[in-house]
Amino acid sequence: MTRRLNALLRRFRRDEDGTATIEFVLYFSLLFVILAAGIELAYMNLRHAMLERAVDQVVRDIRLSTGHIPSYTQVREDICDKATVIDACEDNLMLEMKQIDPRAFAGLPSDVDCISAAQEPRPVRTFQHGQDNQLMLLRACMKFKPVFPSTGLGAELEIDDDGYTHLVVTAAFVQEPR
């Protein structure tokens, strides 16, 4: 009995007929989901890093500019010029800037005001210019369409009806005296 079983197992081990179709389908789909999540995460990190860098550079310009107060559209254009990787930046970027009392800190509202190119334009929520030595908060919300919206990380993102998700960057600064 054991000889027959050993012979059968030896023959089974040596036999190389057949294909690996089931294994290929299982492993390929798992590998594709991991790859799609990695690509989505890489693009999100790239967009977020470029947006944060652009906001920091523009905030530095605002903080150090003496006598010149940029408008909302000028600040948005400057951010979009510096964030070169972001597609349709001026259509998908919404800014809020508000003067904050450091002794009674109340930050910006927790619900972020974002807009996408697919939506009708709305008025700016809050965009106040600061005076000398005032603490200011600037929040930028940028909407974008995920690369793989139904796979991996893209499926876990909060996506609106038009297929957009958002990134939020906040910067605090003190207006330099003139």
C-alpha positions as CSV (number, residue, x, y, z in Angstrom):
1,M,0.0,0.0,0.0
2,T,2.7,2.4,0.9
3,R,4.7,1.5,-2.2
4,R,1.8,2.3,-4.4
5,L,1.2,5.6,-2.6
6,N,4.9,6.5,-2.9
7,A,4.9,5.6,-6.6
8,L,1.8,7.7,-7.2
9,L,3.2,10.7,-5.3
10,R,6.6,10.4,-7.2
11,R,4.7,10.3,-10.5
12,F,2.6,13.3,-9.5
13,R,5.7,15.3,-8.5
14,R,7.4,14.6,-11.9
15,D,4.4,15.4,-14.0
16,E,4.5,18.9,-15.5
17,D,1.4,18.8,-17.6
18,G,-1.3,21.5,-17.2
19,T,-1.3,25.2,-16.8
20,A,-1.3,27.7,-13.9
21,T,-4.4,29.6,-15.0
22,I,-6.2,29.7,-11.6
23,E,-3.0,30.8,-9.8
24,F,-2.2,33.4,-12.5
25,V,-5.7,35.0,-12.2
26,L,-5.6,35.1,-8.4
27,Y,-2.1,36.4,-8.1
28,F,-2.4,38.9,-11.0
29,S,-5.6,40.5,-9.7
30,L,-4.0,40.8,-6.2
31,L,-0.8,42.3,-7.8
32,F,-2.9,44.7,-9.9
33,V,-4.8,46.0,-6.9
34,I,-1.5,46.6,-5.0
35,L,0.0,48.3,-8.0
36,A,-3.0,50.5,-8.5
37,A,-3.0,51.5,-4.9
38,G,0.7,52.3,-5.1
39,I,0.3,54.5,-8.2
40,E,-2.7,56.3,-6.6
41,L,-0.8,56.9,-3.4
42,A,2.2,58.2,-5.4
43,Y,0.1,60.7,-7.4
44,M,-1.7,61.9,-4.3
45,N,1.6,62.4,-2.4
46,L,3.0,64.3,-5.4
47,R,0.0,66.5,-5.7
48,H,-0.1,67.2,-2.0
49,A,3.6,67.9,-1.8
50,M,3.5,70.3,-4.7
51,L,0.4,72.1,-3.3
52,E,2.0,72.4,0.1
53,R,5.2,73.7,-1.4
54,A,3.4,76.2,-3.5
55,V,1.2,77.4,-0.6
56,D,4.3,77.8,1.6
57,Q,6.1,79.9,-1.1
58,V,3.1,82.1,-1.7
59,V,2.5,82.6,2.1
60,R,6.2,83.7,2.3
61,D,5.6,86.2,-0.4
62,I,2.4,87.5,1.3
63,R,4.1,87.7,4.7
64,L,7.2,89.6,3.4
65,S,5.4,91.9,1.0
66,T,5.2,95.3,2.5
67,G,2.5,97.6,1.2
68,H,1.3,95.2,-1.5
69,I,-1.9,93.3,-0.7
70,P,-2.6,90.6,-3.3
71,S,-6.1,89.8,-4.3
72,Y,-7.8,86.4,-4.1
73,T,-7.3,85.7,-7.8
74,Q,-3.6,86.8,-7.6
75,V,-2.9,84.4,-4.7
76,R,-4.7,81.5,-6.5
77,E,-2.7,82.2,-9.7
78,D,0.6,82.3,-7.8
79,I,-0.2,79.0,-6.1
80,C,-1.1,77.4,-9.4
81,D,2.0,78.8,-11.2
82,K,4.2,77.2,-8.5
83,A,2.3,73.9,-8.3
84,T,3.1,72.8,-11.8
85,V,2.0,69.1,-11.5
86,I,-1.6,69.9,-10.6
87,D,-4.1,69.7,-13.6
88,A,-6.7,72.4,-14.0
89,C,-5.4,74.1,-10.9
90,E,-7.2,77.4,-11.2
91,D,-10.6,75.7,-11.8
92,N,-10.2,73.3,-8.8
93,L,-8.6,75.4,-6.1
94,M,-10.5,77.2,-3.4
95,L,-8.8,79.4,-0.8
96,E,-9.7,80.8,2.6
97,M,-7.7,83.3,4.5
98,K,-8.7,84.7,7.9
99,Q,-7.2,86.8,10.7
100,I,-7.0,84.8,13.9
101,D,-6.7,86.1,17.5
102,P,-3.8,84.1,19.1
103,R,-5.1,84.6,22.6
104,A,-8.5,83.2,21.8
105,F,-7.7,80.8,19.0
106,A,-10.6,79.7,16.9
107,G,-9.3,78.2,13.7
108,L,-11.1,77.9,10.4
109,P,-14.4,76.0,10.3
110,S,-13.9,72.2,10.1
111,D,-16.0,71.8,7.0
112,V,-13.7,72.6,4.1
113,D,-15.0,74.7,1.2
114,C,-13.9,73.0,-2.0
115,I,-14.9,73.6,-5.6
116,S,-14.3,71.6,-8.8
117,A,-14.3,72.5,-12.4
118,A,-17.6,70.6,-12.9
119,Q,-19.4,72.8,-10.3
120,E,-20.8,76.3,-10.7
121,P,-18.5,79.0,-9.4
122,R,-19.4,80.2,-5.9
123,P,-18.3,83.3,-4.0
124,V,-15.2,83.0,-1.8
125,R,-16.1,82.0,1.8
126,T,-13.5,84.2,3.7
127,F,-10.5,86.0,2.4
128,Q,-9.4,88.7,4.8
129,H,-6.1,90.6,4.4
130,G,-4.1,91.0,7.6
131,Q,-2.6,94.1,9.2
132,D,0.9,94.3,10.7
133,N,1.7,91.6,13.3
134,Q,-1.6,89.8,12.9
135,L,-1.8,86.0,12.9
136,M,-3.3,84.7,9.6
137,L,-4.5,81.3,8.5
138,L,-4.6,80.3,4.9
139,R,-6.3,77.1,3.8
140,A,-6.2,75.8,0.3
141,C,-8.5,73.0,-0.9
142,M,-7.8,71.4,-4.3
143,K,-10.1,68.9,-5.9
144,F,-8.8,66.2,-8.3
145,K,-9.9,63.1,-10.0
146,P,-8.3,59.9,-8.8
147,V,-6.3,57.8,-11.3
148,F,-8.0,54.5,-10.4
149,P,-11.3,55.6,-8.7
150,S,-12.7,52.1,-8.3
151,T,-9.6,50.1,-7.4
152,G,-7.4,49.9,-4.4
153,L,-6.8,53.2,-2.6
154,G,-9.1,55.1,-5.0
155,A,-12.1,53.1,-3.9
156,E,-11.4,54.1,-0.3
157,L,-11.3,57.9,-1.0
158,E,-14.2,60.2,-0.3
159,I,-15.4,60.9,-3.9
160,D,-18.2,63.4,-4.7
161,D,-20.9,63.0,-7.4
162,D,-18.7,64.4,-10.1
163,G,-15.8,61.9,-9.3
164,Y,-13.6,64.4,-7.5
165,T,-11.8,64.0,-4.2
166,H,-9.9,66.7,-2.3
167,L,-6.6,67.7,-0.7
168,V,-6.4,70.3,2.0
169,V,-3.3,72.4,3.0
170,T,-3.3,74.9,5.8
171,A,-0.6,77.5,6.5
172,A,-0.3,79.9,9.4
173,F,1.8,83.1,9.3
174,V,2.2,86.5,10.9
175,Q,2.0,89.6,8.8
176,E,5.4,91.4,8.9
177,P,5.3,95.1,9.8
178,R,5.7,97.6,7.0
